[in-house]
Amino acid sequence: MQVNNFFKEKISNMNSIITFMTWYKVCHLRKSIHHNKNAIPHPLCPRQS
């Protein structure tokens, strides 16, 4: 029974780490896009086209 609990705990810890890493990368990507004005071109207004 202890082995089973050990594996459940390890899997839970891995899921927490993966969730945190995914969240961190998404937040980092949003910041880099926000701070880099050349990353995504802004759509032209009808008056500019």
N, C-alpha and C positions, 0 to 999 in steps of 0.2 A: 504494500500500500504506500510506503514511503517513496518508492521509486516513481510511482504514478504521480504523486503530488509534486515530486521534484521536476518531472517533465512538464507538468501543467504550469508550474511557476516559471520555468525557463521560457516556455512558449509565450506566456503572458508578458514577461520582460522583453522578449524580442519584438512582440507586437507594439509595445510602448515605444521602444527605440525606433522602429520603422515609422510609426506615426509621427514621432517628433522630428525625424529627419525629413520626412515628406513635408510637414508643415514649415520647417525652417527653409527648405529649398523654395517652396512656393512664395513665402514672404520675401526671401532674398531676390527672387526673380521679379516680383512686383516692385521692389525698391529700385533695382537696376533699370527697369523700364521707366519708372517714374523719373529718375535722375538723368537718364540718357535721352535727350530730346530726339536724337537721330535713330533711336531703336525702332520706333514705329512711326511712319510718316502720318501726319494728320491729314484727314480728307479735305479736299479743297471745297471751299464754299462755292455756291453757284456763281457768285460775283467774280471769283478768282479764276474760274475755268475758261 
